[in-house]
Amino acid sequence: MMKFLVLLSAALAIAEGTNVIRCIKHAGDLPLSTRIEGCDNPPCVLPQLQDAVIHMTFKAPRDLESMRTLATAYLGPIPIPYDLSSDANTCNFLTNTKCPVNSGTNVQYTLRMFIKRWFPAGISATIEFRIVDENKNPVVCVRVPIKINRPNKSIAGGSKLPPTIEAIGY
């Protein structure tokens, strides 16, 4: 009975994920599950000046000494690398294990990506999140459409908001 409950819980957790697709521009398998907080069906609406929180569960395809997360936004065919700064060190944000990770281990990972003001409100893009190992070999990769919105008023604190995409002539 206990085994059944564990399997049922795992299946429900996977079923509640965000609908993501396999990366086009970069290699890497899809994770076992991906959940972007506040988004079940893309495009995921991400407010400026807030963290987008992405939870992934994946099986380590091989022994992994260290990992890095890379993000690239695509405005049409134009790639724009998104600097994750210190948040790029994947090993710092594993929630059920730590690096090094043995092959076959189920790994749970949470990325908090701050949506910077320079992403104009109203813009739609596609973003790829990929994890690579210490040799820059792919571990996993997901692709998801997004839409950037103005910051929530409680976050913005009355500061001057950036122009919308229409206002700057795109």
Buried (B, 14 or more C-beta within 10 A) or exposed (E): EEEEEEEEEBEEBEEEBBEBEEBEEBEBBBBBBBBBEEBEEBBBEBBBBBBBBBBBBBBBBEEBEBBBBBBBBBEEEEEEEBEBEEBBBBBEBBEEBEBBBEEEBEBBBEBEBBBEBEBBBBBEBBBBBBBBBEEEEBBBBBBBBBBBBBBEEEEBEEEEBBEBBEEEEE
